[in-house]
């Protein structure tokens, strides 16, 4: 069975709102980002009375944003054995 998510569940905005609830008194700011193919991420920050809070969000190859980075592809050596 394939699990499909709608765009609201996979958008960067919905993920940011999940981890940092919106607050008009302390707006969320994007403080760093990268759009490079091998490292698409956004760093968001919000000011809190106890100090700033920042989180990184990573876009995976399937286009979905996550709080964890994608796995790094590793070089693999593969041999196919043929039984005769």
MARTOR-102385 format. One line per 3 residues: number of its first residue (from 1); their letters; for each residue z, y, x of C-alpha. Coordinates in steps of 0.5 Angstrom, whole numbers, plus 2048, in hexadecimal, padded with zeros to 3 digits. Each point is the difference from the previous one (the first is absolute). Example, Ala and Ser with C-alpha at 12.3 -4.5 7.8 and 13.67 -1.06 7.14 Angstrom:
BEGIN
1	AS	810,7F7,819 ~ 7FE,807,802;
//
This chain:
BEGIN
1	XXX	800,800,800 ~ 7FE,807,803 ~ 805,806,7FF;
4	XXX	7FD,806,7FF ~ 803,807,800 ~ 7FE,806,7FD;
7	XXX	7FE,806,804 ~ 807,804,7FE ~ 804,7FA,803;
10	XXX	7FC,800,807 ~ 7FF,808,801 ~ 803,804,805;
13	XXX	804,804,7FB ~ 803,7FB,7FC ~ 803,7FC,806;
16	XXX	802,807,803 ~ 804,801,7F9 ~ 803,7F9,800;
19	XXX	803,801,807 ~ 801,808,800 ~ 802,802,7F8;
22	XXX	7FC,807,7FF ~ 805,806,800 ~ 7FD,807,7FF;
25	XXX	806,803,804 ~ 7FE,7FB,806 ~ 7F8,7FF,800;
28	XXX	7FD,7FB,804 ~ 7FC,802,806 ~ 7FA,7FC,804;
31	XXX	802,802,807 ~ 7FC,7FB,804 ~ 7FA,7FB,7FE;
34	XXX	7FA,7FC,803 ~ 7FA,7FE,7FD ~ 7FE,7FC,806;
37	XXX	7FD,7F9,7FE ~ 805,7FC,804 ~ 806,804,7FE;
40	XXX	800,804,7F9 ~ 807,803,7FE ~ 803,806,7FD;
43	XXX	807,802,802 ~ 804,804,7FA ~ 806,804,801;
46	XXX	805,803,7FB ~ 806,804,802 ~ 807,7FE,7FD;
49	XXX	806,803,801 ~ 802,7FB,805 ~ 7FA,801,804;
52	XXX	7F8,7FE,800 ~ 7FE,7FA,7FD ~ 7F9,7FD,803;
55	XXX	7FC,7FA,7FE ~ 7FA,7FD,803 ~ 7FB,7FD,7FB;
58	XXX	7FA,7FB,802 ~ 7F9,7FF,7FD ~ 7FE,7F9,801;
61	XXX	7F9,7FD,801 ~ 800,7FF,7F8 ~ 801,807,7FE;
64	XXX	807,7FF,7FE ~ 806,804,803 ~ 806,7FD,802;
67	XXX	807,802,804 ~ 7FF,7FB,805 ~ 7FA,800,805;
70	XXX	7FA,7FB,800 ~ 800,7FA,804 ~ 7FC,801,807;
73	XXX	7FA,7FC,801 ~ 801,7FB,806 ~ 7FB,7FD,804;
76	XXX	7FF,7F9,7FF ~ 7FD,7FA,803 ~ 7FD,7FB,7FC;
79	XXX	7FD,7F9,801 ~ 7FD,7FC,7FB ~ 801,7F8,802;
82	XXX	7FA,7FC,7FD ~ 802,7F8,7FF ~ 7FB,7FC,802;
//
